[in-house]
Amino acid sequence: MTGTAPPAPRVVIVDDQALVRTGFRMILTADGIDVVADAADGEQAVAAVRRTRPDVVLMDIRMPGTDGLEATRRILAHEATPPRIVILTTYDLDRYVYAALSAGASGFLLKDVTPEHLTAVRLVRSGDALLAPTITRRLVERFATAGERTTPLHRDLGTLTPRELEILEALARGLSNAELAARFRLSEATVKTHVARVLSKLGLRDRAQAVIAAYETGLITPGTR
């Protein structure tokens, strides 16, 4: 017996280029995803989120006026049940993207994303980070320095069990759930349970923040293997 598929997420698109907003809306709508609003800057984004209560926001990071980073901070700080925020960028190794992930964004997409990757916004609703762990790691290693920590994730790793620490370290080095299961000789279901406990104990929203926390707490030092 198969379960019922979860409903498609309700999405707000934020970008200062009308052509980008129109193109993304067409792709998402064709896949059955409801675009409830769009916005051309951060101020409009905050207002649209308050008005429509979306599940996911596709947020351009660089916009005139209130940029995507500030809008992300405001939405996550002031909404009782904030949406998942996915950053849109033209450059994957961008310190503003790193700052947004630190602030609580759930991933990022390059603006030249394929339709298949764009419609993967469905994954974010369930707590997955919308980017490969290896890309997160590369981004964090580039910017996890004292000068770049705009929103440090101060977390007490002492709340984790030895196995959960091992899971966090391996996750932060870019291993997928299947790779974690193979390394620790566990089922993928058990790995998912461990990951969920790590996120819960450390008060993290998703895997993207877990990677950042591993580096910013010193569990992993950039450049080490």
Backbone as CSV, one residue per row, in Angstrom:
resi,resn,N_x,N_y,N_z,CA_x,CA_y,CA_z,C_x,C_y,C_z
1,MET,0.850,-1.204,0.000,0.000,0.000,0.000,0.879,1.246,0.000
2,THR,0.613,2.153,-0.917,1.446,3.338,-1.011,0.827,4.477,-0.242
3,GLY,1.705,5.345,0.307,1.210,6.481,1.050,0.769,7.594,0.122
4,THR,0.051,8.525,0.676,-0.400,9.670,-0.100,0.740,10.672,-0.234
5,ALA,0.985,11.140,-1.441,2.059,12.105,-1.657,1.728,13.406,-0.944
6,PRO,2.740,14.063,-0.343,2.471,15.332,0.336,2.052,16.390,-0.666
7,PRO,1.246,17.358,-0.243,0.830,18.421,-1.164,2.029,19.241,-1.632
8,ALA,1.899,19.791,-2.820,2.990,20.613,-3.350,3.167,21.855,-2.486
9,PRO,4.407,22.322,-2.330,4.632,23.518,-1.516,4.093,24.779,-2.188
10,ARG,3.729,25.737,-1.376,3.327,27.063,-1.850,4.566,27.948,-1.825
11,VAL,4.853,28.610,-2.946,6.150,29.258,-3.137,5.993,30.749,-3.413
12,VAL,6.919,31.543,-2.852,7.085,32.951,-3.215,8.425,33.086,-3.939
13,ILE,8.426,33.782,-5.066,9.652,34.014,-5.847,10.083,35.462,-5.651
14,VAL,11.365,35.654,-5.279,11.887,37.001,-5.044,13.117,37.212,-5.926
15,ASP,13.027,38.153,-6.851,14.168,38.477,-7.720,13.906,39.841,-8.338
16,ASP,14.967,40.650,-8.484,14.756,41.985,-9.029,14.607,41.983,-10.546
17,GLN,14.787,40.826,-11.184,14.621,40.732,-12.634,13.285,40.070,-12.958
18,ALA,12.426,40.801,-13.657,11.099,40.287,-13.976,11.166,39.015,-14.819
19,LEU,12.144,38.922,-15.727,12.254,37.737,-16.579,12.574,36.491,-15.759
20,VAL,13.405,36.653,-14.729,13.727,35.520,-13.860,12.476,35.076,-13.118
21,ARG,11.732,36.023,-12.557,10.514,35.667,-11.825,9.514,34.959,-12.736
22,THR,9.346,35.483,-13.954,8.394,34.893,-14.895,8.817,33.487,-15.299
23,GLY,10.104,33.319,-15.593,10.593,32.000,-15.994,10.443,30.970,-14.900
24,PHE,10.801,31.329,-13.674,10.677,30.399,-12.554,9.212,30.065,-12.286
25,ARG,8.343,31.074,-12.389,6.913,30.825,-12.167,6.386,29.810,-13.191
26,MET,6.777,29.958,-14.449,6.316,29.044,-15.489,6.773,27.616,-15.212
27,ILE,8.034,27.462,-14.803,8.574,26.121,-14.532,7.863,25.472,-13.352
28,LEU,7.705,26.221,-12.276,7.078,25.667,-11.074,5.604,25.360,-11.312
29,THR,4.903,26.274,-11.964,3.482,26.064,-12.224,3.257,24.839,-13.105
30,ALA,4.134,24.646,-14.095,4.011,23.484,-14.979,4.188,22.179,-14.218
31,ASP,4.890,22.232,-13.094,5.108,21.027,-12.285,4.065,20.890,-11.169
32,GLY,3.054,21.731,-11.194,1.995,21.631,-10.203,2.297,22.319,-8.889
33,ILE,3.320,23.166,-8.871,3.688,23.898,-7.651,3.047,25.283,-7.694
34,ASP,2.388,25.663,-6.624,1.617,26.902,-6.558,2.508,28.082,-6.184
35,VAL,2.701,29.004,-7.119,3.428,30.246,-6.832,2.409,31.263,-6.338
36,VAL,2.454,31.563,-5.040,1.415,32.400,-4.427,1.712,33.888,-4.524
37,ALA,2.976,34.245,-4.805,3.333,35.667,-4.935,4.740,35.762,-5.503
38,ASP,5.061,36.943,-6.036,6.453,37.230,-6.363,6.777,38.634,-5.887
39,ALA,8.067,38.926,-5.788,8.510,40.203,-5.244,9.806,40.615,-5.922
40,ALA,10.021,41.934,-6.034,11.187,42.454,-6.735,12.303,42.906,-5.798
41,ASP,12.056,42.927,-4.495,13.113,43.306,-3.544,12.782,42.725,-2.173
42,GLY,13.697,42.941,-1.231,13.544,42.349,0.081,12.347,42.851,0.854
43,GLU,12.041,44.149,0.736,10.879,44.703,1.437,9.593,44.043,0.948
44,GLN,9.472,43.921,-0.377,8.302,43.261,-0.933,8.243,41.801,-0.516
45,ALA,9.410,41.171,-0.400,9.456,39.763,0.005,8.901,39.569,1.406
46,VAL,9.341,40.403,2.337,8.861,40.298,3.720,7.347,40.478,3.761
47,ALA,6.842,41.461,3.015,5.399,41.711,2.990,4.647,40.539,2.359
48,ALA,5.208,39.967,1.285,4.548,38.845,0.607,4.474,37.623,1.510
49,VAL,5.525,37.386,2.284,5.529,36.241,3.195,4.482,36.432,4.293
50,ARG,4.391,37.628,4.823,3.385,37.901,5.854,1.961,37.723,5.311
51,ARG,1.784,38.088,4.060,0.447,38.057,3.459,0.028,36.646,3.040
52,THR,0.962,35.850,2.510,0.591,34.574,1.876,0.983,33.342,2.679
53,ARG,1.902,33.467,3.664,2.332,32.329,4.482,2.780,31.143,3.613
54,PRO,3.800,31.323,2.776,4.231,30.244,1.891,5.013,29.171,2.644
55,ASP,5.239,28.048,1.968,6.088,26.983,2.514,7.556,27.228,2.183
56,VAL,7.806,27.790,1.000,9.170,27.982,0.507,9.278,29.359,-0.135
57,VAL,10.424,30.027,0.082,10.722,31.285,-0.596,11.995,31.086,-1.419
58,LEU,11.927,31.392,-2.715,13.121,31.450,-3.563,13.601,32.887,-3.528
59,MET,14.762,33.121,-2.891,15.198,34.476,-2.529,16.501,34.858,-3.241
60,ASP,16.409,35.836,-4.135,17.617,36.393,-4.741,18.454,37.034,-3.640
61,ILE,19.766,36.816,-3.667,20.609,37.309,-2.579,21.033,38.763,-2.795
62,ARG,21.216,39.169,-4.051,21.710,40.527,-4.338,20.621,41.316,-5.064
63,MET,20.050,42.280,-4.350,19.004,43.135,-4.915,19.200,44.552,-4.407
64,PRO,18.771,45.551,-5.170,18.846,46.934,-4.681,17.967,47.118,-3.448
65,GLY,18.332,48.060,-2.605,17.539,48.300,-1.396,17.770,47.199,-0.386
66,THR,16.706,46.634,0.139,16.816,45.537,1.093,17.179,44.265,0.334
67,ASP,18.374,43.727,0.597,18.823,42.565,-0.166,18.261,41.274,0.420
68,GLY,18.590,40.160,-0.229,18.039,38.877,0.184,18.527,38.415,1.543
69,LEU,19.748,38.779,1.915,20.272,38.386,3.218,19.473,39.045,4.342
70,GLU,19.250,40.338,4.235,18.480,41.048,5.261,17.038,40.549,5.296
71,ALA,16.453,40.325,4.123,15.079,39.815,4.084,14.993,38.433,4.729
72,THR,15.991,37.599,4.476,16.021,36.262,5.088,16.058,36.369,6.603
73,ARG,16.924,37.222,7.113,17.031,37.398,8.570,15.699,37.864,9.156
74,ARG,15.068,38.824,8.508,13.822,39.368,9.038,12.696,38.340,9.021
75,ILE,12.601,37.590,7.937,11.550,36.580,7.835,11.728,35.502,8.887
76,LEU,12.951,35.008,9.043,13.196,33.925,9.992,13.082,34.395,11.445
77,ALA,13.351,35.668,11.675,13.309,36.180,13.049,11.895,36.535,13.495
78,HIS,11.028,36.925,12.564,9.748,37.503,12.964,8.530,36.663,12.629
79,GLU,8.693,35.638,11.810,7.554,34.786,11.488,7.453,33.657,12.507
80,ALA,6.254,33.428,13.035,6.065,32.368,14.033,6.369,30.996,13.441
81,THR,5.931,30.767,12.218,6.244,29.528,11.514,6.864,29.920,10.184
82,PRO,8.167,30.193,10.182,8.786,30.731,8.969,8.865,29.701,7.853
83,PRO,8.855,30.167,6.616,9.015,29.262,5.487,10.470,28.822,5.358
84,ARG,10.693,27.791,4.565,12.056,27.440,4.172,12.504,28.438,3.114
85,ILE,13.716,28.927,3.238,14.226,29.917,2.297,15.379,29.319,1.500
86,VAL,15.265,29.383,0.178,16.296,28.900,-0.733,16.870,30.112,-1.460
87,ILE,18.173,30.298,-1.349,18.833,31.464,-1.918,19.105,31.253,-3.407
88,LEU,18.840,32.291,-4.205,19.164,32.289,-5.628,20.422,33.116,-5.843
89,THR,21.377,32.569,-6.563,22.644,33.265,-6.762,23.225,32.904,-8.122
90,THR,24.144,33.716,-8.589,24.829,33.421,-9.849,26.199,32.802,-9.599
91,TYR,26.621,32.723,-8.332,27.979,32.280,-8.018,27.938,31.439,-6.758
92,ASP,28.353,30.167,-6.846,28.163,29.273,-5.703,29.079,29.588,-4.526
93,LEU,30.301,30.056,-4.764,31.192,30.389,-3.648,31.056,31.881,-3.335
94,ASP,29.979,32.215,-2.673,29.596,33.599,-2.404,29.446,33.773,-0.896
95,ARG,30.166,34.736,-0.316,30.100,34.919,1.134,28.707,35.319,1.592
96,TYR,27.924,35.963,0.717,26.563,36.313,1.090,25.682,35.067,1.204
97,VAL,25.932,34.088,0.349,25.217,32.815,0.454,25.576,32.128,1.761
98,TYR,26.861,32.143,2.110,27.299,31.549,3.376,26.619,32.238,4.558
99,ALA,26.561,33.565,4.512,25.912,34.304,5.595,24.427,33.951,5.678
100,ALA,23.777,33.771,4.527,22.359,33.417,4.522,22.138,32.021,5.088
101,LEU,23.007,31.080,4.759,22.902,29.736,5.327,23.105,29.789,6.836
102,SER,24.060,30.593,7.282,24.279,30.759,8.724,23.040,31.327,9.402
103,ALA,22.346,32.211,8.699,21.156,32.852,9.273,19.936,31.935,9.258
104,GLY,20.023,30.802,8.539,18.911,29.855,8.564,18.323,29.471,7.227
105,ALA,18.898,29.973,6.118,18.423,29.537,4.807,18.666,28.036,4.654
106,SER,17.801,27.390,3.880,17.839,25.928,3.768,18.575,25.424,2.540
107,GLY,19.292,26.303,1.854,20.046,25.888,0.686,20.128,27.007,-0.322
108,PHE,20.758,26.712,-1.454,20.809,27.715,-2.507,20.793,27.034,-3.860
109,LEU,20.363,27.796,-4.860,20.330,27.346,-6.246,21.005,28.395,-7.122
110,LEU,21.741,27.936,-8.121,22.272,28.861,-9.116,21.133,29.273,-10.053
111,LYS,21.186,30.498,-10.550,20.088,31.001,-11.366,19.964,30.291,-12.707
112,ASP,21.025,29.609,-13.143,20.922,28.850,-14.386,20.504,27.407,-14.118
113,VAL,19.804,27.200,-13.019,19.355,25.877,-12.598,18.464,25.240,-13.664
114,THR,18.543,23.907,-13.768,17.655,23.195,-14.689,16.251,23.118,-14.087
115,PRO,15.229,22.937,-14.921,13.864,22.796,-14.381,13.754,21.666,-13.361
116,GLU,14.473,20.565,-13.573,14.405,19.433,-12.637,14.928,19.829,-11.266
117,HIS,16.022,20.586,-11.221,16.568,21.005,-9.930,15.691,22.056,-9.272
118,LEU,15.084,22.930,-10.074,14.229,23.963,-9.499,13.003,23.344,-8.833
119,THR,12.407,22.355,-9.472,11.204,21.755,-8.895,11.534,20.871,-7.690
120,ALA,12.822,20.707,-7.402,13.209,19.986,-6.182,12.945,20.806,-4.928
121,VAL,12.360,22.001,-5.079,11.947,22.769,-3.897,10.970,21.955,-3.051
122,ARG,10.353,20.923,-3.659,9.485,20.040,-2.889,10.238,19.398,-1.727
123,LEU,11.545,19.153,-1.901,12.337,18.474,-0.874,12.532,19.334,0.363
124,VAL,12.584,20.643,0.171,12.922,21.539,1.278,11.857,21.502,2.356
125,ARG,10.621,21.298,1.942,9.529,21.289,2.905,9.723,20.215,3.976
126,SER,10.361,19.099,3.620,10.543,17.991,4.554,11.810,18.120,5.388
127,GLY,12.537,19.246,5.228,13.711,19.472,6.047,15.018,19.183,5.366
128,ASP,14.981,18.718,4.117,16.218,18.494,3.390,16.803,19.834,2.970
129,ALA,18.124,19.872,2.880,18.784,21.068,2.367,18.836,20.970,0.850
130,LEU,18.545,22.054,0.171,18.477,22.018,-1.282,19.839,22.353,-1.892
131,LEU,20.790,21.477,-1.665,22.102,21.553,-2.282,22.876,20.331,-1.821
132,ALA,23.834,19.934,-2.615,24.613,18.754,-2.267,25.478,19.049,-1.047
133,PRO,25.602,18.084,-0.113,26.456,18.313,1.051,27.881,18.711,0.683
134,THR,28.409,18.165,-0.429,29.774,18.503,-0.821,29.889,19.971,-1.211
135,ILE,28.831,20.538,-1.831,28.847,21.954,-2.188,28.779,22.812,-0.930
136,THR,27.943,22.396,0.021,27.879,23.110,1.299,29.242,23.141,1.950
137,ARG,29.901,21.967,1.995,31.204,21.874,2.634,32.213,22.799,1.967
138,ARG,32.219,22.822,0.636,33.169,23.661,-0.090,32.909,25.138,0.196
139,LEU,31.629,25.504,0.261,31.266,26.887,0.575,31.709,27.257,1.984
140,VAL,31.441,26.373,2.948,31.774,26.658,4.341,33.283,26.713,4.533
141,GLU,34.021,25.797,3.903,35.475,25.816,4.041,36.057,27.118,3.516
142,ARG,35.400,27.680,2.513,35.890,28.939,1.932,35.682,30.113,2.881
143,PHE,34.567,30.106,3.624,34.202,31.296,4.387,34.116,31.098,5.897
144,ALA,34.340,29.880,6.405,34.249,29.652,7.855,35.524,30.132,8.540
145,THR,35.728,31.419,8.521,36.856,32.056,9.193,36.298,33.126,10.105
146,ALA,37.123,33.585,11.041,36.646,34.570,12.022,36.073,35.810,11.346
147,GLY,36.674,36.202,10.215,36.221,37.420,9.558,34.908,37.282,8.826
148,GLU,34.478,36.038,8.560,33.271,35.841,7.768,32.069,35.406,8.597
149,ARG,32.232,35.121,9.885,31.130,34.596,10.686,30.170,35.707,11.072
150,THR,29.237,35.975,10.199,28.303,37.064,10.464,27.208,36.653,11.437
151,THR,26.852,35.358,11.456,25.824,34.858,12.358,26.298,33.518,12.921
152,PRO,27.236,33.520,13.882,27.790,32.255,14.357,26.726,31.349,14.956
153,LEU,26.881,30.059,14.693,25.964,29.066,15.260,26.614,28.472,16.506
154,HIS,26.479,29.139,17.633,27.064,28.636,18.872,26.223,27.468,19.378
155,ARG,26.751,26.267,19.321,26.011,25.078,19.726,26.850,24.252,20.688
156,ASP,26.187,23.568,21.621,26.862,22.727,22.610,26.900,21.295,22.095
157,LEU,28.055,20.894,21.569,28.175,19.538,21.042,28.181,18.499,22.157
158,GLY,28.299,18.945,23.406,28.281,18.016,24.529,26.943,17.322,24.713
159,THR,25.901,17.831,24.049,24.588,17.183,24.150,24.492,15.953,23.250
160,LEU,25.468,15.771,22.354,25.419,14.668,21.402,26.111,13.423,21.957
161,THR,25.604,12.265,21.584,26.265,11.004,21.921,27.493,10.838,21.027
162,PRO,28.429,9.936,21.390,29.594,9.697,20.522,29.188,9.338,19.089
163,ARG,28.184,8.500,18.918,27.762,8.140,17.571,27.184,9.343,16.828
164,GLU,26.418,10.192,17.530,25.857,11.377,16.886,26.952,12.351,16.470
165,LEU,28.016,12.440,17.274,29.161,13.267,16.881,29.811,12.728,15.612
166,GLU,29.942,11.412,15.534,30.513,10.798,14.340,29.641,11.082,13.119
167,ILE,28.334,10.974,13.304,27.405,11.242,12.205,27.528,12.697,11.751
168,LEU,27.559,13.621,12.709,27.660,15.037,12.373,28.951,15.328,11.611
169,GLU,30.064,14.782,12.091,31.345,15.033,11.420,31.333,14.499,9.996
170,ALA,30.836,13.283,9.815,30.800,12.689,8.479,29.830,13.440,7.570
171,LEU,28.687,13.831,8.118,27.708,14.612,7.350,28.335,15.919,6.880
172,ALA,29.080,16.568,7.776,29.687,17.849,7.450,30.805,17.723,6.422
173,ARG,31.353,16.525,6.273,32.388,16.307,5.261,31.783,15.969,3.902
174,GLY,30.445,15.951,3.826,29.799,15.812,2.537,29.187,14.466,2.233
175,LEU,29.114,13.563,3.221,28.563,12.244,2.968,27.039,12.295,2.902
176,SER,26.481,11.567,1.953,25.033,11.431,1.836,24.537,10.412,2.854
177,ASN,23.224,10.285,2.990,22.676,9.284,3.909,23.116,7.882,3.529
178,ALA,23.148,7.576,2.234,23.571,6.245,1.788,25.040,6.003,2.150
179,GLU,25.871,7.028,1.987,27.294,6.890,2.331,27.490,6.781,3.838
180,LEU,26.692,7.522,4.617,26.753,7.394,6.073,26.358,5.986,6.499
181,ALA,25.316,5.439,5.879,24.870,4.088,6.218,25.969,3.071,5.936
182,ALA,26.654,3.222,4.807,27.724,2.284,4.457,28.906,2.414,5.408
183,ARG,29.266,3.645,5.755,30.427,3.850,6.630,30.194,3.269,8.019
184,PHE,29.007,3.495,8.563,28.742,3.074,9.939,27.997,1.744,10.027
185,ARG,27.778,1.115,8.855,27.094,-0.180,8.806,25.719,-0.103,9.488
186,LEU,24.978,0.900,9.080,23.634,1.121,9.600,22.657,1.161,8.426
187,SER,21.389,1.010,8.712,20.382,1.197,7.669,20.211,2.695,7.427
188,GLU,19.708,3.031,6.242,19.472,4.445,5.964,18.412,5.021,6.903
189,ALA,17.454,4.202,7.295,16.428,4.673,8.240,17.057,5.055,9.572
190,THR,18.025,4.238,10.032,18.705,4.537,11.298,19.542,5.805,11.168
191,VAL,20.191,5.966,10.008,20.978,7.179,9.772,20.081,8.411,9.823
192,LYS,18.911,8.335,9.181,17.978,9.462,9.196,17.547,9.797,10.617
193,THR,17.382,8.765,11.452,17.013,8.997,12.846,18.130,9.718,13.582
194,HIS,19.383,9.283,13.363,20.532,9.940,14.002,20.630,11.400,13.559
195,VAL,20.474,11.640,12.257,20.565,13.009,11.740,19.471,13.880,12.352
196,ALA,18.261,13.352,12.427,17.150,14.102,13.023,17.439,14.449,14.479
197,ARG,18.043,13.514,15.212,18.374,13.786,16.622,19.449,14.843,16.746
198,VAL,20.443,14.815,15.857,21.493,15.833,15.865,20.880,17.212,15.639
199,LEU,20.030,17.322,14.634,19.391,18.614,14.337,18.554,19.098,15.517
200,SER,17.792,18.169,16.117,16.927,18.542,17.239,17.737,18.994,18.445
201,LYS,18.762,18.234,18.811,19.556,18.564,20.002,20.297,19.894,19.847
202,LEU,20.738,20.185,18.618,21.517,21.402,18.404,20.642,22.580,17.977
203,GLY,19.330,22.337,17.825,18.432,23.417,17.443,18.694,23.934,16.049
204,LEU,18.996,23.023,15.132,19.307,23.388,13.757,18.113,23.088,12.853
205,ARG,17.959,23.893,11.805,16.809,23.733,10.918,16.984,22.585,9.936
206,ASP,18.221,22.362,9.461,18.418,21.347,8.442,19.899,21.025,8.305
207,ARG,20.223,20.189,7.318,21.588,19.710,7.124,22.552,20.830,6.765
208,ALA,22.078,21.847,6.069,22.959,22.955,5.706,23.515,23.624,6.961
209,GLN,22.642,23.880,7.935,23.118,24.481,9.183,23.985,23.510,9.972
210,ALA,23.732,22.218,9.852,24.554,21.235,10.554,25.997,21.289,10.062
211,VAL,26.179,21.435,8.757,27.529,21.539,8.198,28.229,22.771,8.765
212,ILE,27.531,23.901,8.772,28.122,25.135,9.287,28.468,24.994,10.767
213,ALA,27.559,24.400,11.546,27.798,24.238,12.979,29.026,23.378,13.237
214,ALA,29.235,22.343,12.426,30.393,21.463,12.620,31.702,22.231,12.466
215,TYR,31.725,23.159,11.533,32.934,23.959,11.332,33.059,25.060,12.384
216,GLU,31.962,25.742,12.679,32.049,26.885,13.570,32.249,26.478,15.036
217,THR,31.947,25.240,15.391,32.214,24.760,16.762,33.603,24.132,16.866
218,GLY,34.307,24.023,15.734,35.650,23.438,15.754,35.669,21.922,15.640
219,LEU,34.502,21.289,15.440,34.492,19.848,15.230,35.320,19.484,14.009
220,ILE,35.251,20.328,12.999,36.068,20.168,11.799,36.794,21.487,11.542
221,THR,38.063,21.377,11.169,38.838,22.558,10.810,38.926,22.636,9.303
222,PRO,38.630,23.802,8.704,38.708,23.909,7.241,40.049,23.428,6.711
223,GLY,39.974,22.609,5.660,41.179,22.098,5.029,41.636,20.751,5.536
224,THR,41.054,20.245,6.655,41.464,18.941,7.171,40.665,17.842,6.509
225,ARG,41.189,16.629,6.554,40.537,15.472,5.982,40.039,14.593,7.101
